[in-house]
Structures are given as C-alpha cells and as structure tokens.
C-alpha cells in the first residue's frame, strides 16, 4: 500500500499532487489485475484436465460434460469412474476393442454402476472417417448411437471398399431402425459436423495421435490394450475413489 500522504505540515499543492498520483497508481494496479485475470481465464487449454475447462468454442473438459440422457454414453451419470473413448470408425483396432473388450467392461462395471463410458469422435484417418462420425451423431439424435457404431464396425471392410460410403450408411440406418429420411437429412446438418470437429479438436489438444485412446478418470491409456489392463486401471480408479 502507498504511504498515506496526509502528513501534518504537507503543503496543499503537494498534497493534491500526492492524492492524484495515488489515484493513478490505484487505477493502473486495478487494470493490471484485471488483465492478469483475463489472461488466466482465456489461456490456451493443455492436456491437464484442470487447465482444459474450455476452449475458444466454450467446450468443457471431457469428464465435466453433462452426462445425463446422453445417447453417446453407457452407464450411470453418477458412476465413480468415467472412461472417455476416442475412436475412428475406420480404425480396425477400435472395432476390435468394441467387439471384444467393451462387452466385458459393460457386464463387469457399467451394469453395476461403477463405470460410465463416454464416446468421442477422433476421425484422424480422413474424410470417410469424418462422414461416418457425422452418421454416428445422426444416429445419436435418434438414440441409436451404439447400435449404429456396432454395425459400422462390423461392416468396416465394406465401408472401406465402397466408392461412396453413404449408401452403406443408409442401409445400416434402416437395418437398426433409424428413420432413413431423417438420417439422410442429418448427414448434411452443419451442427452435427461441428460436433465431430469439436470432439476431434478436443482429442488433438490432449495430444492424441491415434485410436483407440482412453481417459480413465482423466488418466490416459493408449491403444486397444488387453482386457486385464482395463480392469486393473478401473479397479485402481475405484479404489482411489473409495479412499
């Protein structure tokens, strides 16, 4: 704090000047403090979950998103462990993980209320991957995300070899019970494409370079690891919550 200039015997002219200087200093300090706060609030997000509260689009960190009534999630909203899965629909390892590991994790942890699984798009393999991810968003809009994704992974080779993937996607939509006309309209919906881009950007900021990639209570795990690796990490996260 500046020393109080109101001392006995100080000439009025000097007193007025001292007061003016004090006011100027206070204003400058206030502006600096406000600027520091703004800089902290608008800082570039990093991979650390506490520093990634929002990006320029206003995204929240993965485990801080609203988790109720989310068609792209499995499990209770208040599950003590949350696993975020970043996948590319053209990635064979993602298909293997979903077909071979996800059912066991669902039976062991999701059904008991211990684990929540949240899906994110990470279409790093190109335009076809992005198109399929938009299709997943369109399926989610009709509450059939997981059914769509399961069938896409099952027919991955067919989708890879097709000149145009959209007829195969439409066939999948009809097969799993989607409204095909609404599905086709949603494939051209800008907001769904933007949702895919947000997921992709989120993964890039986390430093992801491939799929599948996972965050288990914000701790990274890369690749389609064996089942026992996932159970060990989930059990560890559960123990930490209980402690």
Secondary structure as a PSIPRED ss2 file (coil, helix, strand):
# PSIPRED VFORMAT (PSIPRED V4.0)

   1 X C   1.000  0.000  0.000
   2 X C   1.000  0.000  0.000
   3 X C   1.000  0.000  0.000
   4 X C   1.000  0.000  0.000
   5 X C   1.000  0.000  0.000
   6 X C   1.000  0.000  0.000
   7 X C   1.000  0.000  0.000
   8 X C   1.000  0.000  0.000
   9 X C   1.000  0.000  0.000
  10 X C   1.000  0.000  0.000
  11 X C   1.000  0.000  0.000
  12 X H   0.000  1.000  0.000
  13 X H   0.000  1.000  0.000
  14 X H   0.000  1.000  0.000
  15 X H   0.000  1.000  0.000
  16 X H   0.000  1.000  0.000
  17 X H   0.000  1.000  0.000
  18 X H   0.000  1.000  0.000
  19 X H   0.000  1.000  0.000
  20 X H   0.000  1.000  0.000
  21 X H   0.000  1.000  0.000
  22 X H   0.000  1.000  0.000
  23 X H   0.000  1.000  0.000
  24 X H   0.000  1.000  0.000
  25 X H   0.000  1.000  0.000
  26 X H   0.000  1.000  0.000
  27 X H   0.000  1.000  0.000
  28 X H   0.000  1.000  0.000
  29 X H   0.000  1.000  0.000
  30 X H   0.000  1.000  0.000
  31 X H   0.000  1.000  0.000
  32 X H   0.000  1.000  0.000
  33 X H   0.000  1.000  0.000
  34 X H   0.000  1.000  0.000
  35 X H   0.000  1.000  0.000
  36 X H   0.000  1.000  0.000
  37 X H   0.000  1.000  0.000
  38 X H   0.000  1.000  0.000
  39 X H   0.000  1.000  0.000
  40 X H   0.000  1.000  0.000
  41 X H   0.000  1.000  0.000
  42 X C   1.000  0.000  0.000
  43 X C   1.000  0.000  0.000
  44 X C   1.000  0.000  0.000
  45 X C   1.000  0.000  0.000
  46 X C   1.000  0.000  0.000
  47 X C   1.000  0.000  0.000
  48 X C   1.000  0.000  0.000
  49 X H   0.000  1.000  0.000
  50 X H   0.000  1.000  0.000
  51 X H   0.000  1.000  0.000
  52 X C   1.000  0.000  0.000
  53 X C   1.000  0.000  0.000
  54 X C   1.000  0.000  0.000
  55 X C   1.000  0.000  0.000
  56 X C   1.000  0.000  0.000
  57 X C   1.000  0.000  0.000
  58 X C   1.000  0.000  0.000
  59 X C   1.000  0.000  0.000
  60 X C   1.000  0.000  0.000
  61 X C   1.000  0.000  0.000
  62 X H   0.000  1.000  0.000
  63 X H   0.000  1.000  0.000
  64 X H   0.000  1.000  0.000
  65 X C   1.000  0.000  0.000
  66 X C   1.000  0.000  0.000
  67 X C   1.000  0.000  0.000
  68 X C   1.000  0.000  0.000
  69 X C   1.000  0.000  0.000
  70 X C   1.000  0.000  0.000
  71 X C   1.000  0.000  0.000
  72 X C   1.000  0.000  0.000
  73 X E   0.000  0.000  1.000
  74 X E   0.000  0.000  1.000
  75 X C   1.000  0.000  0.000
  76 X C   1.000  0.000  0.000
  77 X C   1.000  0.000  0.000
  78 X C   1.000  0.000  0.000
  79 X C   1.000  0.000  0.000
  80 X C   1.000  0.000  0.000
  81 X E   0.000  0.000  1.000
  82 X E   0.000  0.000  1.000
  83 X E   0.000  0.000  1.000
  84 X E   0.000  0.000  1.000
  85 X E   0.000  0.000  1.000
  86 X E   0.000  0.000  1.000
  87 X E   0.000  0.000  1.000
  88 X C   1.000  0.000  0.000
  89 X C   1.000  0.000  0.000
  90 X C   1.000  0.000  0.000
  91 X C   1.000  0.000  0.000
  92 X H   0.000  1.000  0.000
  93 X H   0.000  1.000  0.000
  94 X H   0.000  1.000  0.000
  95 X H   0.000  1.000  0.000
  96 X H   0.000  1.000  0.000
  97 X H   0.000  1.000  0.000
  98 X H   0.000  1.000  0.000
  99 X H   0.000  1.000  0.000
 100 X H   0.000  1.000  0.000
 101 X C   1.000  0.000  0.000
 102 X H   0.000  1.000  0.000
 103 X H   0.000  1.000  0.000
 104 X H   0.000  1.000  0.000
 105 X H   0.000  1.000  0.000
 106 X H   0.000  1.000  0.000
 107 X H   0.000  1.000  0.000
 108 X H   0.000  1.000  0.000
 109 X H   0.000  1.000  0.000
 110 X H   0.000  1.000  0.000
 111 X C   1.000  0.000  0.000
 112 X C   1.000  0.000  0.000
 113 X C   1.000  0.000  0.000
 114 X C   1.000  0.000  0.000
 115 X E   0.000  0.000  1.000
 116 X E   0.000  0.000  1.000
 117 X E   0.000  0.000  1.000
 118 X E   0.000  0.000  1.000
 119 X E   0.000  0.000  1.000
 120 X E   0.000  0.000  1.000
 121 X E   0.000  0.000  1.000
 122 X C   1.000  0.000  0.000
 123 X C   1.000  0.000  0.000
 124 X C   1.000  0.000  0.000
 125 X C   1.000  0.000  0.000
 126 X C   1.000  0.000  0.000
 127 X H   0.000  1.000  0.000
 128 X H   0.000  1.000  0.000
 129 X H   0.000  1.000  0.000
 130 X H   0.000  1.000  0.000
 131 X H   0.000  1.000  0.000
 132 X H   0.000  1.000  0.000
 133 X H   0.000  1.000  0.000
 134 X H   0.000  1.000  0.000
 135 X H   0.000  1.000  0.000
 136 X H   0.000  1.000  0.000
 137 X H   0.000  1.000  0.000
 138 X H   0.000  1.000  0.000
 139 X H   0.000  1.000  0.000
 140 X H   0.000  1.000  0.000
 141 X C   1.000  0.000  0.000
 142 X C   1.000  0.000  0.000
 143 X C   1.000  0.000  0.000
 144 X C   1.000  0.000  0.000
 145 X H   0.000  1.000  0.000
 146 X H   0.000  1.000  0.000
 147 X H   0.000  1.000  0.000
 148 X H   0.000  1.000  0.000
 149 X H   0.000  1.000  0.000
 150 X H   0.000  1.000  0.000
 151 X H   0.000  1.000  0.000
 152 X H   0.000  1.000  0.000
 153 X H   0.000  1.000  0.000
 154 X H   0.000  1.000  0.000
 155 X C   1.000  0.000  0.000
 156 X H   0.000  1.000  0.000
 157 X H   0.000  1.000  0.000
 158 X H   0.000  1.000  0.000
 159 X H   0.000  1.000  0.000
 160 X H   0.000  1.000  0.000
 161 X H   0.000  1.000  0.000
 162 X C   1.000  0.000  0.000
 163 X C   1.000  0.000  0.000
 164 X C   1.000  0.000  0.000
 165 X C   1.000  0.000  0.000
 166 X H   0.000  1.000  0.000
 167 X H   0.000  1.000  0.000
 168 X H   0.000  1.000  0.000
 169 X H   0.000  1.000  0.000
 170 X H   0.000  1.000  0.000
 171 X H   0.000  1.000  0.000
 172 X H   0.000  1.000  0.000
 173 X H   0.000  1.000  0.000
 174 X H   0.000  1.000  0.000
 175 X H   0.000  1.000  0.000
 176 X H   0.000  1.000  0.000
 177 X C   1.000  0.000  0.000
 178 X C   1.000  0.000  0.000
 179 X C   1.000  0.000  0.000
 180 X H   0.000  1.000  0.000
 181 X H   0.000  1.000  0.000
 182 X H   0.000  1.000  0.000
 183 X H   0.000  1.000  0.000
 184 X H   0.000  1.000  0.000
 185 X H   0.000  1.000  0.000
 186 X H   0.000  1.000  0.000
 187 X C   1.000  0.000  0.000
 188 X C   1.000  0.000  0.000
 189 X C   1.000  0.000  0.000
 190 X H   0.000  1.000  0.000
 191 X H   0.000  1.000  0.000
 192 X H   0.000  1.000  0.000
 193 X H   0.000  1.000  0.000
 194 X H   0.000  1.000  0.000
 195 X H   0.000  1.000  0.000
 196 X H   0.000  1.000  0.000
 197 X H   0.000  1.000  0.000
 198 X H   0.000  1.000  0.000
 199 X H   0.000  1.000  0.000
 200 X H   0.000  1.000  0.000
 201 X H   0.000  1.000  0.000
 202 X H   0.000  1.000  0.000
 203 X H   0.000  1.000  0.000
 204 X H   0.000  1.000  0.000
 205 X H   0.000  1.000  0.000
 206 X C   1.000  0.000  0.000
 207 X C   1.000  0.000  0.000
 208 X C   1.000  0.000  0.000
 209 X C   1.000  0.000  0.000
 210 X C   1.000  0.000  0.000
 211 X C   1.000  0.000  0.000
 212 X C   1.000  0.000  0.000
 213 X E   0.000  0.000  1.000
 214 X E   0.000  0.000  1.000
 215 X E   0.000  0.000  1.000
 216 X E   0.000  0.000  1.000
 217 X C   1.000  0.000  0.000
 218 X C   1.000  0.000  0.000
 219 X E   0.000  0.000  1.000
 220 X E   0.000  0.000  1.000
 221 X E   0.000  0.000  1.000
 222 X E   0.000  0.000  1.000
 223 X C   1.000  0.000  0.000
 224 X C   1.000  0.000  0.000
 225 X C   1.000  0.000  0.000
 226 X C   1.000  0.000  0.000
 227 X H   0.000  1.000  0.000
 228 X H   0.000  1.000  0.000
 229 X H   0.000  1.000  0.000
 230 X H   0.000  1.000  0.000
 231 X H   0.000  1.000  0.000
 232 X H   0.000  1.000  0.000
 233 X H   0.000  1.000  0.000
 234 X H   0.000  1.000  0.000
 235 X H   0.000  1.000  0.000
 236 X H   0.000  1.000  0.000
 237 X H   0.000  1.000  0.000
 238 X H   0.000  1.000  0.000
 239 X H   0.000  1.000  0.000
 240 X H   0.000  1.000  0.000
 241 X H   0.000  1.000  0.000
 242 X H   0.000  1.000  0.000
 243 X C   1.000  0.000  0.000
